[in-house]
Amino acid sequence: MADRSNASTMIWLSILIGALVLAIGAIGYALYASRQAQQALPRSIEVDINVPRPPSPPDAPRLPDAPLPVPK
């Protein structure tokens, strides 16, 4: 009877250790993958926006030319 309970305990212990190893591996992979993804992102972005120029404003009214001085 002692052998059977010992074998049962060893099976559950090995399942628990296996689950812990898998969990640690999954957490390690997730951390590694997220770090690689952050390094792959560009640090700066260049943006080139082409917009049409607005129409030029109409010419303002002009003042008439000043009269030329007349010699005395």
C-alpha positions as CSV (number, residue, x, y, z in Angstrom):
1,M,0.0,0.0,0.0
2,A,2.9,2.4,0.7
3,D,4.3,1.9,-2.7
4,R,1.0,2.8,-4.4
5,S,0.5,6.1,-2.5
6,N,4.2,7.0,-3.1
7,A,3.7,6.4,-6.8
8,S,0.6,8.5,-6.8
9,T,2.4,11.3,-5.0
10,M,5.3,11.2,-7.5
11,I,2.9,11.4,-10.5
12,W,1.2,14.5,-9.1
13,L,4.5,16.1,-8.1
14,S,5.9,15.5,-11.6
15,I,2.7,17.0,-13.2
16,L,3.0,20.1,-10.9
17,I,6.7,20.5,-11.7
18,G,6.0,20.1,-15.4
19,A,3.2,22.7,-15.3
20,L,5.6,25.1,-13.4
21,V,8.3,24.6,-16.1
22,L,5.8,25.3,-18.9
23,A,4.5,28.4,-17.1
24,I,8.0,29.8,-16.6
25,G,8.8,29.1,-20.2
26,A,5.7,30.8,-21.4
27,I,6.3,33.9,-19.3
28,G,9.9,34.0,-20.4
29,Y,8.9,33.8,-24.0
30,A,6.2,36.5,-23.7
31,L,8.8,38.8,-22.0
32,Y,11.4,38.1,-24.7
33,A,8.9,38.6,-27.6
34,S,7.6,41.9,-26.2
35,R,11.1,43.2,-25.8
36,Q,11.9,42.2,-29.4
37,A,8.8,44.0,-30.6
38,Q,9.7,47.2,-28.7
39,Q,13.2,47.2,-30.2
40,A,11.7,46.8,-33.7
41,L,9.6,50.0,-33.5
42,P,11.1,53.1,-35.1
43,R,12.2,55.8,-32.7
44,S,11.1,58.6,-34.9
45,I,8.7,59.0,-37.8
46,E,9.0,61.3,-40.7
47,V,5.7,62.6,-42.0
48,D,5.4,64.4,-45.4
49,I,2.0,66.1,-45.8
50,N,1.3,67.7,-49.2
51,V,-1.6,70.1,-49.2
52,P,-2.6,72.4,-52.0
53,R,-1.6,76.1,-51.6
54,P,-4.5,78.4,-50.8
55,P,-5.4,80.9,-53.6
56,S,-3.6,84.1,-53.5
57,P,-5.6,87.1,-52.2
58,P,-6.8,89.6,-54.7
59,D,-4.7,92.7,-55.2
60,A,-5.6,95.6,-52.9
61,P,-6.8,98.9,-54.4
62,R,-3.9,101.1,-55.4
63,L,-3.6,104.7,-54.4
64,P,-3.1,107.1,-57.3
65,D,0.4,108.2,-58.0
66,A,1.5,111.4,-56.3
67,P,1.7,114.3,-58.7
68,L,5.2,115.2,-59.9
69,P,6.6,118.4,-58.3
70,V,6.4,121.4,-60.6
71,P,9.5,123.6,-60.8
72,K,9.0,127.2,-59.8
